[in-house]
Amino acid sequence: MWVLKEQGAAFDHHEGPVSEAGLRVDGGEPGLQEQAFDGCEDCLTLNFPSAADGRGFSYARRARRERGEGFRIIATGNLMPDQARMAFQCGFSEIHLDDELVSRHGKEAWRRATDVAPDQLYTKSGKAPSIWDERHRHRVKIQSLTAAEAFGALQESTNAVLLDVRTTAEWQFVGRPAFERSVGIQWQTFPYGAANLSFLEEVSEAGLTQETPIFVLCRSGVRSLAAAEALKEAGYKDLTNVSDGFEGAKNASGRRGLLNGWKAANLPWNQD
Amino acid sequence: MYAYDTHDQAFVEDRAREFRDQVERRLTGQLSEEEFRPLRLQNGLYLQLHAYMLRIAIPYGELNSTQLRKLGYIADTYDKGYGHFTTRQNIQFNWPKLVDTPDILDHLASVQMHAIQTSGNCIRNVTSDPFAGVAADEFVDPRPVSELLRQWSMLHPEFAFLPRKFKFAVTGAAEDRAAMKFHDIGIWAKTDDSGHPVFDLYVGGGQGRTPRVAKPFEPAVALPDLLPLLDAMLRVYNLHGRRDNKYKARIKILVEELGLENYRDEVRAELAGMDTAPFQSAVDEYERIHAQFEAAQPVMEPGESLDLSTASASLQAWVGQNVAAHRVPGWAVVQISVKPKGGIPGDVTGTQMLALADLADAFSAGELRITHRQNVVFPYVRAGDLPGLFKGLQDIGLAEDNIGEASDIIACPGLDYCGLATARSIPVAQELSTMLRAREATDALGPISLNISGCINACGHHHAANIGILGLNKAEKENYQITLGGRSDENATVGEVLGPGFDRDQVPAAIGRVLDTYLSLRSGADERFPDTYARVGKAPFKEAVYVGA
């Protein structure tokens, strides 16, 4: 019998046929059949009748949750190397394999079973950190300030940068804030609003580092928030969204630039 | 649309590498065909009648021009120069070689695509409203939650070997354009009083040999509760769903045999003990995805609608039939029919794909959608650009003005390709298309759905059609059964079998008599086919088709 363990991905040969320990669970019909097995009190053996029968994965998930860490959950029967990842991610601690099965798949295939498969999933499964947890681990909070508050903070700072993510057309026809440390990089491009795929590249080329305090500004605070989210994901740590943007929201007659925003707050601006 | 970050990119590249290894082990015999089968299926690779078929995922039907160009390249390089849009908003290629498939997956990964879980007994590609984000009747954009589900279900270790396949559809609008109630789990996104998204869940819908409309499972599920609940629903199904008979293995049968209440109790018991820690970052992730979709949406300034008074009759007809209401005035949702008169539903050539990609760049901010009715949608078209787009579509033979009409036929590949089929679907669709286009030119039939399946597995959605056609094999002869009155919208209904089937050459005449009966019995031009059928019942149709013949 061969034993593949999650711990250290150990793969070793043991004399004798596949042994079963603890409660033995068989995949019969109509339901799984459980039968007490002599010996081990803190283990469970789950027999896969065929590689296509995935009940064992759900059973193991439930058993791992109920019995906690340290409990041995063993998979036997007809598994493929390609299922070793799934087994460990669902809570199995060991896979016990028949010699014949191992020689057909090839020892090599079993030995590297967990190396070839993608081990990082989106939702946390098993021990590897999940993609979602990694994405959101450094939860940088994006601050939200009005244009007037942001201008005050920018003036007080010695290195904070105002990042204007509107389009070239908006800069040209609507105007731009008059502030010394300003950078203009489009988030979406004129005229179709397609995403600017080199946004992050251009931010870094403009000399902004992950430590630079960045105040992101657009027309009314929506695109700038999306841009700030993208910067956050790229590792920028000090981010502020200018919530009312350059032109602000529409007033009752549907016009911008009067209700709130950089222009309405009478902050300095100019036109090309 | 959603753009991959480094995690997403690494994920699809790792998966393509894993599949290359699996193909090599199959070719050397280390993996038996029985073992290889579920592995290739979970990468979209089927063995059909004549060759392998590769089905590529188009998550919730959304595609950009770069991706479509790559699909065109694959059609021309690895296939016989065409591909086929499917009812799961995917695309499939009918002639790839097994040894080439790892290379194709690498090509797909290079444009943020994959073929993961487009087949096999696992969670399949999530489908959604092809008008997502631009529909005039939308409550919630269904794409962010669809993408969240895509990520959650990718290589989910517990649910890769379910009793049978598992399909999700998500919609977020008043009208259901995603056939949500014909899915294992249907999700209807709405907003609560404070504007947060909530999700009505339906369970146990499906087609095949036991068509069922999904039953309401739980209303107004809040976002943080959604994934734990879905995990519990799937776990109960995985443990208790039948594995002794593949025709009784879908969740619809489990729900029916257990009873909805008992199934719900089992799910709640499972949920009570569940470790929800793995889902704690799901809400942050939803917000990240949501912000991405919002940011990627083109800026659409309201504009004027198009004045068609001096336009050609063909342009007027095309705009009238194929253009749907956009949420921004002066913009258009353009539906491009992949159902040319006498053509094969859903088939596009590599050349057409490349041309469509250019048109999407010129007229739709580089984005397009595939619909479950096997058509294409351009979601971001300025009203003023409609004439230019129409001209471009005429040049590539994709300007048929028949969206929503009877000739806008859904058809499965049938016995021309499929190993399960009992009869051909494609030639029937082609003959009907020719007959119906001629009728549509003279009779104002209005919207009618007509779907064809080449076997009882119902891939052509015949149960869900106003007029359904099912191809069977009766004494070694193709025989076609007609069902009437089905619909796949928010009032989903399973069609009724009209009577004994027909030989292939009798089908167009029989369908013609069904249409005559509808025209003579409808209360007015605005009474839709299924409404007339529900009002008058089967008898007059049966009499016209069988007695009047």
Boltz contact constraints between the chains, C-beta under 6 A:
constraints:
  - contact:
      token1: [A, 29]
      token2: [B, 244]
      max_distance: 6.0
  - contact:
      token1: [A, 51]
      token2: [B, 35]
      max_distance: 6.0
  - contact:
      token1: [A, 52]
      token2: [B, 38]
      max_distance: 6.0
  - contact:
      token1: [A, 52]
      token2: [B, 161]
      max_distance: 6.0
  - contact:
      token1: [A, 54]
      token2: [B, 161]
      max_distance: 6.0
  - contact:
      token1: [A, 55]
      token2: [B, 239]
      max_distance: 6.0
  - contact:
      token1: [A, 57]
      token2: [B, 158]
      max_distance: 6.0
  - contact:
      token1: [A, 58]
      token2: [B, 158]
      max_distance: 6.0
  - contact:
      token1: [A, 58]
      token2: [B, 235]
      max_distance: 6.0
  - contact:
      token1: [A, 58]
      token2: [B, 238]
      max_distance: 6.0
  - contact:
      token1: [A, 58]
      token2: [B, 239]
      max_distance: 6.0
  - contact:
      token1: [A, 61]
      token2: [B, 158]
      max_distance: 6.0
  - contact:
      token1: [A, 65]
      token2: [B, 275]
      max_distance: 6.0
  - contact:
      token1: [A, 80]
      token2: [B, 35]
      max_distance: 6.0
  - contact:
      token1: [A, 82]
      token2: [B, 39]
      max_distance: 6.0
  - contact:
      token1: [A, 86]
      token2: [B, 157]
      max_distance: 6.0
  - contact:
      token1: [A, 86]
      token2: [B, 160]
      max_distance: 6.0
  - contact:
      token1: [A, 89]
      token2: [B, 157]
      max_distance: 6.0
  - contact:
      token1: [A, 90]
      token2: [B, 157]
      max_distance: 6.0
  - contact:
      token1: [A, 90]
      token2: [B, 158]
      max_distance: 6.0
  - contact:
      token1: [A, 105]
      token2: [B, 30]
      max_distance: 6.0
  - contact:
      token1: [A, 106]
      token2: [B, 30]
      max_distance: 6.0
  - contact:
      token1: [A, 116]
      token2: [B, 18]
      max_distance: 6.0
  - contact:
      token1: [A, 116]
      token2: [B, 21]
      max_distance: 6.0
  - contact:
      token1: [A, 117]
      token2: [B, 18]
      max_distance: 6.0
  - contact:
      token1: [A, 118]
      token2: [B, 11]
      max_distance: 6.0
  - contact:
      token1: [A, 118]
      token2: [B, 14]
      max_distance: 6.0
  - contact:
      token1: [A, 118]
      token2: [B, 15]
      max_distance: 6.0
  - contact:
      token1: [A, 121]
      token2: [B, 155]
      max_distance: 6.0
  - contact:
      token1: [A, 122]
      token2: [B, 151]
      max_distance: 6.0
  - contact:
      token1: [A, 123]
      token2: [B, 152]
      max_distance: 6.0
  - contact:
      token1: [A, 123]
      token2: [B, 278]
      max_distance: 6.0
  - contact:
      token1: [A, 124]
      token2: [B, 278]
      max_distance: 6.0
  - contact:
      token1: [A, 125]
      token2: [B, 157]
      max_distance: 6.0
  - contact:
      token1: [A, 131]
      token2: [B, 7]
      max_distance: 6.0
  - contact:
      token1: [A, 132]
      token2: [B, 281]
      max_distance: 6.0
  - contact:
      token1: [A, 132]
      token2: [B, 285]
      max_distance: 6.0
  - contact:
      token1: [A, 133]
      token2: [B, 281]
      max_distance: 6.0
  - contact:
      token1: [A, 136]
      token2: [B, 281]
      max_distance: 6.0
  - contact:
      token1: [A, 136]
      token2: [B, 284]
      max_distance: 6.0
  - contact:
      token1: [A, 192]
      token2: [B, 298]
      max_distance: 6.0
  - contact:
      token1: [A, 192]
      token2: [B, 365]
      max_distance: 6.0
  - contact:
      token1: [A, 193]
      token2: [B, 298]
      max_distance: 6.0
  - contact:
      token1: [A, 193]
      token2: [B, 299]
      max_distance: 6.0
  - contact:
      token1: [A, 194]
      token2: [B, 365]
      max_distance: 6.0
  - contact:
      token1: [A, 194]
      token2: [B, 366]
      max_distance: 6.0
  - contact:
      token1: [A, 195]
      token2: [B, 296]
      max_distance: 6.0
  - contact:
      token1: [A, 226]
      token2: [B, 291]
      max_distance: 6.0
  - contact:
      token1: [A, 226]
      token2: [B, 294]
      max_distance: 6.0
  - contact:
      token1: [A, 226]
      token2: [B, 295]
      max_distance: 6.0
  - contact:
      token1: [A, 229]
      token2: [B, 291]
      max_distance: 6.0
